[in-house]
Amino acid sequence: MSWNKIVRVLVVEDNPTDRMILEDAFADLQDCTFELTRASRLSEAIRYVEVAGFDTILLDLGLPDSQGVETFQKLYEYASDTPILVLTGLDDELAGIEAMRGGAEDYLLKREMRSPVLGRAIRYAIERNLARNLQENARRQEEQEREVRGIEHIARQGTAIAEPGTCDGVPIKDAYPEDFNLIVEHYGHLLDESLDTRAIKTENWRENIHALCGQLAGLRAGPRDIIEVHAAAIGGKMSGVTIEKAQAYLEEGRLTLLELMGRLVSFYRKSYDGPRSGSVRLAQSKRVR
């Protein structure tokens, strides 16, 4: 990253003396400009990370409303994508090591806090986190592309499904963009419901996927249309979620898409035998909730 930018730092420290030492160390750093946001309680820090983005967080484990490694664990639930540097005393260094095992980027001893140490720790933490995120994003993108290619291969085998679009080959997203966006929204709701009912699909989930199938059939959707709906919905779900949840969306999305493909094939075989005659307004059909 460029170190000419302003580095936004959340300092979570309730001890006035320790906070002053930290701020003096920041004042002596010359290689970039730091914008400090201060919090003295864990609850206050959580409120900050919920509404603002930070490049790094300095976290004291001993706060008025939380003590020890549990302080880090609670904040990490809300800021897992932000590198967190734990502040410890000599008597609780093991707590810093334990926090690193749980996801902290590093720990710093308060009594050894000097500008060079602080600047180096922050720089390394941010750069490691950035490199890790770039690598994970590349892996996730490759996985999504591989997923779509596999689904396209499966879709091509479903000869009972008509080719997407009208007779001139126009996809739903181009021919009926308003309907397409509504279907993507409903498909996204279905993905959320799939995560909540992973083990046993509820009757409501089955009704919703059937309703979505009817909406797609009404527009004479083909394999590529369904894949585009899936890709758009999955893409929307990936923004701002943890790696674990992103993986869960991919896994459930694969199963949901295959289920939808199979149902649509069956739907066409049983009840649809004509070309797409025009947009079927979703407001007039049963919507997925």
C-alpha positions as a printed NumPy array, in Angstrom:
array([[  0.   ,   0.   ,   0.   ],
       [  1.06 ,   3.617,  -0.399],
       [  2.213,   5.124,   2.87 ],
       [  1.395,   8.62 ,   1.662],
       [ -2.241,   8.029,   2.584],
       [ -3.907,   8.74 ,   5.914],
       [ -3.876,   5.628,   8.087],
       [ -7.032,   5.314,  10.167],
       [ -6.341,   3.782,  13.569],
       [ -8.807,   2.857,  16.298],
       [ -7.086,   3.022,  19.695],
       [ -9.002,   1.074,  22.337],
       [ -7.35 ,   1.994,  25.651],
       [ -8.882,   3.193,  28.916],
       [ -5.689,   4.048,  30.814],
       [ -4.891,   7.782,  30.33 ],
       [ -1.145,   7.274,  30.851],
       [ -0.895,   4.402,  28.358],
       [ -2.982,   6.335,  25.863],
       [ -0.701,   9.359,  26.187],
       [  2.376,   7.169,  25.586],
       [  0.74 ,   5.785,  22.447],
       [ -0.207,   9.209,  21.147],
       [  3.337,  10.515,  21.749],
       [  4.683,   7.553,  19.769],
       [  2.294,   8.311,  16.908],
       [  3.31 ,  11.978,  16.964],
       [  6.944,  11.008,  16.38 ],
       [  6.172,   8.878,  13.318],
       [  7.115,  10.772,  10.166],
       [  6.503,   8.302,   7.313],
       [  2.723,   8.799,   7.143],
       [ -0.216,  10.594,   8.706],
       [ -2.302,   8.807,  11.317],
       [ -5.92 ,   9.601,  12.053],
       [ -6.699,   8.346,  15.551],
       [-10.123,   7.417,  16.873],
       [-10.206,   6.745,  20.59 ],
       [-12.37 ,   4.367,  22.609],
       [-12.097,   3.483,  26.284],
       [-14.602,   0.614,  26.414],
       [-15.176,  -2.472,  24.3  ],
       [-18.806,  -1.544,  23.656],
       [-17.674,   1.842,  22.353],
       [-15.094,   0.206,  20.052],
       [-17.727,  -2.145,  18.636],
       [-19.987,   0.806,  17.842],
       [-17.135,   2.482,  15.968],
       [-16.262,  -0.551,  13.817],
       [-19.928,  -1.04 ,  12.943],
       [-20.163,   2.401,  11.336],
       [-16.608,   3.215,  10.2  ],
       [-13.68 ,   1.518,   8.5  ],
       [-10.193,   1.374,  10.016],
       [ -6.821,   0.341,   8.64 ],
       [ -5.81 ,  -1.169,  11.976],
       [ -6.933,  -1.419,  15.601],
       [ -4.796,  -1.176,  18.741],
       [ -6.613,  -3.059,  21.488],
       [ -5.922,  -3.153,  25.2  ],
       [ -7.226,  -6.441,  26.623],
       [ -8.08 ,  -4.943,  30.019],
       [-11.067,  -2.643,  29.656],
       [-13.822,  -1.588,  32.091],
       [-16.399,  -3.794,  30.364],
       [-14.189,  -6.713,  29.274],
       [-11.017,  -8.455,  30.421],
       [ -8.41 , -10.741,  28.896],
       [ -8.47 , -12.632,  25.593],
       [-12.258, -12.487,  25.604],
       [-11.915,  -8.763,  24.824],
       [-10.154,  -9.584,  21.574],
       [-12.553, -12.414,  20.727],
       [-15.59 , -10.149,  21.089],
       [-14.127,  -7.362,  18.96 ],
       [-12.844,  -9.832,  16.352],
       [-16.435, -10.937,  15.693],
       [-17.097,  -7.432,  14.356],
       [-13.686,  -6.618,  12.828],
       [-12.267,  -9.874,  11.479],
       [-11.161,  -8.135,   8.254],
       [ -9.172,  -5.456,  10.111],
       [ -5.674,  -6.202,  11.458],
       [ -5.816,  -6.008,  15.256],
       [ -2.688,  -5.356,  17.332],
       [ -3.178,  -6.403,  20.95 ],
       [ -1.615,  -4.252,  23.697],
       [ -0.338,  -6.206,  26.693],
       [  1.743,  -5.741,  29.823],
       [  4.699,  -7.913,  30.73 ],
       [  2.515,  -9.843,  33.142],
       [ -0.034, -10.872,  30.474],
       [  2.174, -11.55 ,  27.449],
       [  0.683, -15.036,  27.166],
       [ -2.701, -13.424,  26.576],
       [ -1.234, -11.631,  23.559],
       [  0.106, -14.909,  22.185],
       [ -3.274, -16.561,  22.714],
       [ -4.992, -13.679,  20.912],
       [ -2.654, -14.17 ,  17.934],
       [ -3.69 , -17.806,  17.788],
       [ -7.275, -16.584,  17.573],
       [ -6.651, -14.165,  14.706],
       [ -4.848, -11.11 ,  16.113],
       [ -2.171,  -9.784,  13.757],
       [  0.419,  -9.223,  16.502],
       [  0.822,  -8.115,  20.106],
       [  2.811,  -5.198,  21.504],
       [  4.237,  -4.805,  25.   ],
       [  3.164,  -1.476,  26.458],
       [  6.431,  -0.891,  28.319],
       [  8.416,  -1.254,  25.096],
       [  6.211,   1.078,  23.102],
       [  8.381,   3.392,  21.011],
       [  7.768,   5.085,  17.676],
       [  9.943,   2.737,  15.553],
       [  8.362,  -0.355,  17.129],
       [  4.841,   0.99 ,  16.732],
       [  5.336,   2.18 ,  13.152],
       [  6.912,  -1.084,  12.026],
       [  4.204,  -3.191,  13.693],
       [  1.388,  -1.193,  12.103],
       [  3.003,  -1.205,   8.664],
       [  3.65 ,  -4.957,   8.701],
       [  0.175,  -5.699,  10.047],
       [ -1.56 ,  -3.695,   7.324],
       [  0.611,  -5.054,   4.52 ],
       [  0.202,  -8.674,   5.661],
       [ -3.546,  -8.22 ,   5.918],
       [ -3.706,  -6.594,   2.47 ],
       [ -1.66 ,  -9.398,   0.872],
       [ -3.835, -12.009,   2.559],
       [ -7.034, -10.316,   1.367],
       [ -5.753, -10.044,  -2.21 ],
       [ -4.821, -13.707,  -2.191],
       [ -8.163, -14.735,  -0.752],
       [-10.08 , -12.546,  -3.22 ],
       [ -8.178, -14.109,  -6.114],
       [ -8.894, -17.595,  -4.765],
       [-12.568, -16.761,  -4.275],
       [-12.852, -15.291,  -7.79 ],
       [-11.223, -18.371,  -9.296],
       [-13.569, -20.603,  -7.333],
       [-16.618, -18.659,  -8.496],
       [-15.489, -18.827, -12.125],
       [-14.876, -22.562, -11.812],
       [-18.293, -22.903, -10.191],
       [-20.02 , -21.089, -13.051],
       [-18.158, -23.126, -15.68 ],
       [-19.247, -26.343, -13.977],
       [-22.843, -25.17 , -13.762],
       [-22.82 , -24.134, -17.415],
       [-21.634, -27.611, -18.336],
       [-24.456, -29.155, -16.326],
       [-26.943, -26.705, -17.816],
       [-25.987, -27.647, -21.353],
       [-26.992, -31.208, -20.576],
       [-30.514, -30.048, -19.668],
       [-31.905, -30.131, -23.185],
       [-35.484, -29.825, -21.904],
       [-34.757, -26.214, -20.963],
       [-35.166, -23.776, -23.822],
       [-32.314, -21.539, -24.845],
       [-32.354, -18.168, -23.024],
       [-34.144, -15.183, -24.424],
       [-36.613, -14.684, -27.186],
       [-36.19 , -16.117, -30.656],
       [-33.443, -13.576, -31.343],
       [-31.465, -14.825, -28.332],
       [-31.905, -11.84 , -25.985],
       [-31.218, -12.831, -22.334],
       [-33.739, -11.992, -19.63 ],
       [-31.413,  -9.448, -17.992],
       [-31.381,  -7.453, -21.255],
       [-34.936,  -8.06 , -22.438],
       [-36.595,  -7.59 , -19.03 ],
       [-34.061,  -5.969, -16.67 ],
       [-36.679,  -5.023, -14.091],
       [-37.902,  -8.595, -13.789],
       [-34.32 ,  -9.852, -13.774],
       [-33.397,  -7.615, -10.815],
       [-36.454,  -8.753,  -8.866],
       [-35.614, -12.399,  -9.521],
       [-32.017, -11.811,  -8.364],
       [-33.353, -10.224,  -5.172],
       [-35.692, -13.148,  -4.546],
       [-32.973, -15.668,  -5.324],
       [-30.751, -13.876,  -2.788],
       [-33.468, -14.263,  -0.144],
       [-33.628, -17.949,  -1.027],
       [-29.857, -18.274,  -0.48 ],
       [-30.193, -16.679,   2.959],
       [-32.988, -19.085,   3.798],
       [-30.864, -21.983,   2.54 ],
       [-28.136, -21.063,   5.035],
       [-30.674, -21.018,   7.852],
       [-32.143, -24.407,   6.903],
       [-29.067, -26.329,   5.808],
       [-29.929, -29.663,   7.386],
       [-33.675, -29.803,   6.699],
       [-35.358, -27.644,   4.078],
       [-38.616, -26.216,   5.384],
       [-41.932, -26.244,   3.602],
       [-41.59 , -22.485,   3.184],
       [-38.233, -22.978,   1.415],
       [-39.776, -25.532,  -0.95 ],
       [-42.685, -23.197,  -1.695],
       [-40.319, -20.314,  -2.356],
       [-38.102, -22.208,  -4.78 ],
       [-41.221, -23.47 ,  -6.565],
       [-42.509, -19.889,  -6.852],
       [-39.145, -18.725,  -8.184],
       [-39.2  , -21.567, -10.698],
       [-42.608, -20.386, -11.884],
       [-41.351, -16.829, -12.328],
       [-38.402, -18.019, -14.401],
       [-40.578, -20.321, -16.481],
       [-42.996, -17.455, -17.128],
       [-40.105, -15.581, -18.75 ],
       [-39.015, -18.717, -20.601],
       [-35.649, -18.665, -18.816],
       [-32.847, -20.788, -20.209],
       [-29.657, -22.152, -18.612],
       [-27.645, -18.982, -19.085],
       [-30.44 , -16.847, -17.611],
       [-30.472, -18.961, -14.465],
       [-26.691, -18.861, -14.207],
       [-26.733, -15.068, -14.56 ],
       [-29.324, -14.804, -11.778],
       [-27.188, -17.077,  -9.595],
       [-23.951, -15.186, -10.322],
       [-25.56 , -11.79 ,  -9.65 ],
       [-27.088, -12.934,  -6.356],
       [-23.903, -14.663,  -5.166],
       [-21.847, -11.609,  -6.126],
       [-24.102,  -9.425,  -4.   ],
       [-23.802, -11.758,  -1.022],
       [-19.985, -11.844,  -1.119],
       [-19.507,  -8.173,  -0.311],
       [-18.449,  -7.519,   3.277],
       [-18.882, -11.061,   4.633],
       [-16.345, -13.288,   6.345],
       [-14.46 , -15.922,   4.377],
       [-16.405, -18.625,   6.205],
       [-19.775, -17.144,   5.28 ],
       [-18.664, -16.59 ,   1.679],
       [-17.75 , -20.276,   1.479],
       [-21.114, -21.203,   2.963],
       [-22.906, -19.111,   0.33 ],
       [-20.955, -20.848,  -2.43 ],
       [-21.784, -24.292,  -1.073],
       [-25.465, -23.606,  -0.509],
       [-25.668, -21.659,  -3.767],
       [-24.412, -24.685,  -5.69 ],
       [-27.075, -26.912,  -4.169],
       [-29.814, -24.314,  -4.608],
       [-28.907, -23.747,  -8.249],
       [-28.889, -27.462,  -9.049],
       [-32.243, -27.825,  -7.293],
       [-33.665, -24.938,  -9.316],
       [-32.279, -26.327, -12.573],
       [-33.844, -29.72 , -11.914],
       [-37.207, -28.248, -10.977],
       [-37.252, -26.01 , -14.027],
       [-36.526, -28.932, -16.348],
       [-39.438, -30.787, -14.788],
       [-41.612, -27.676, -14.941],
       [-41.021, -27.237, -18.655],
       [-41.654, -30.887, -19.379],
       [-44.992, -30.775, -17.628],
       [-46.473, -27.405, -18.296],
       [-44.706, -25.171, -20.797],
       [-44.617, -25.682, -24.526],
       [-44.599, -22.248, -26.165],
       [-42.106, -19.474, -26.874],
       [-41.688, -16.626, -24.477],
       [-44.568, -14.276, -25.228],
       [-43.586, -11.351, -23.079],
       [-42.67 , -10.326, -19.555],
       [-44.726, -11.94 , -16.833],
       [-44.927,  -9.272, -14.171],
       [-43.645, -10.568, -10.863],
       [-46.141,  -8.482,  -8.97 ],
       [-48.861, -10.725, -10.385],
       [-47.174, -13.963,  -9.353],
       [-46.21 , -15.392,  -6.013],
       [-43.   , -13.717,  -4.892],
       [-40.295, -15.334,  -2.819],
       [-40.21 , -13.956,   0.708]])
